[in-house]
Amino acid sequence: MSYKLYGAPGTASMCVHWMLLELGIPFEFVSLDFEKGDQKKSGYLRINPTGHVPALVMDGIAYGEAAALLMMLAERHPDAKLAPAIGAADRALYLQWMMYLANTLMPAFRLWFYSDEGAGPQNVEATKAQARIRIEKVWDRMDALLCDERPYMMGAHLTAVDFLAGMLTRWSRDMPKTAADWPYIKRYAGRVRSLPSYRATHEREGLTGWI
Ligand SMILES: N[C@@H](CCC(=O)N[C@@H](CS)C(=O)NCC(=O)O)C(=O)O
């Protein structure tokens, strides 16, 4: 199996980069420069027509969508047990949280970071206020899941959900309320950040903060 990940430091590609490091498998990382608009250049648009990162070329074929890539990697490397098996008791909860984070939290963050996209540059403040409400509702729900002090989102074991949730909690670090203002998320985020694969991703991407 061969892998080539296209990404940019600290962005949605981070969770895929992190899972590849956790899996300990060989891969190539191509860092795109957003300042130069690399993600909108024709060469990259042939790889990911959305003009977004991540894109992962698996055995010569490119795929996008961070959450889907995490699920694909977990399935292609079942020995790592990063996804509950089909039919396992916690499979439904796993699918629910992957979809919830991808469908609800990621678009809310998109509105927060690309706040002119929602309703134009004249409505940036209102868009950010809406984005913040949506993001904080997810933290409420995530904190309620974690309040039994389970080590990981799905319980005792690290799964693909943690790569997505771990990355997304980091994205709140400069917001008026960070995810770590929720007590059980704070605990959880501390555990996730101490994983060697997380620290290695942080270092390789040259990230600062939230460690
Ligand atoms: N739905 C996509 C969203 C990815 C996304 O929004 N990526 C951002 C970085 S976090 C991006 O590529 N931004 C560059 C741009 O929009 O030009 C996914 O989950 O992969």
The ligand as an SDF file (V2000), in Angstrom:
LIG
                    3D

 20 19  0  0  0  0  0  0  0  0999 V2000
  -14.7280   18.9240    3.8900 N   0  0  0  0  0  0  0  0  0  0  0  0
  -13.2940   19.0570    3.7500 C   0  0  0  0  0  0  0  0  0  0  0  0
  -12.9210   20.4340    4.2400 C   0  0  0  0  0  0  0  0  0  0  0  0
  -11.4520   20.6760    4.2060 C   0  0  0  0  0  0  0  0  0  0  0  0
  -11.0990   22.1300    4.4050 C   0  0  0  0  0  0  0  0  0  0  0  0
  -11.9440   23.0340    4.6050 O   0  0  0  0  0  0  0  0  0  0  0  0
   -9.7910   22.3750    4.3770 N   0  0  0  0  0  0  0  0  0  0  0  0
   -9.2790   23.7150    4.5430 C   0  0  0  0  0  0  0  0  0  0  0  0
   -8.1530   23.7340    5.5710 C   0  0  0  0  0  0  0  0  0  0  0  0
   -8.7020   23.3130    7.1680 S   0  0  0  0  0  0  0  0  0  0  0  0
   -8.6750   24.1990    3.2330 C   0  0  0  0  0  0  0  0  0  0  0  0
   -8.2650   23.4180    2.4040 O   0  0  0  0  0  0  0  0  0  0  0  0
   -8.6010   25.5140    3.0770 N   0  0  0  0  0  0  0  0  0  0  0  0
   -8.0200   26.1430    1.9330 C   0  0  0  0  0  0  0  0  0  0  0  0
   -9.0300   26.8630    1.0930 C   0  0  0  0  0  0  0  0  0  0  0  0
  -10.2460   26.7640    1.3520 O   0  0  0  0  0  0  0  0  0  0  0  0
   -8.5880   27.5300    0.1610 O   0  0  0  0  0  0  0  0  0  0  0  0
  -12.5910   17.9480    4.5310 C   0  0  0  0  0  0  0  0  0  0  0  0
  -13.0870   17.5550    5.5850 O   0  0  0  0  0  0  0  0  0  0  0  0
  -11.5590   17.4500    4.0620 O   0  0  0  0  0  0  0  0  0  0  0  0
  1  2  1  0
  2  3  1  0
  2 18  1  0
  3  4  1  0
  4  5  1  0
  5  6  2  0
  5  7  1  0
  7  8  1  0
  8  9  1  0
  8 11  1  0
  9 10  1  0
 11 12  2  0
 11 13  1  0
 13 14  1  0
 14 15  1  0
 15 16  2  0
 15 17  1  0
 18 19  2  0
 18 20  1  0
M  END
$$$$
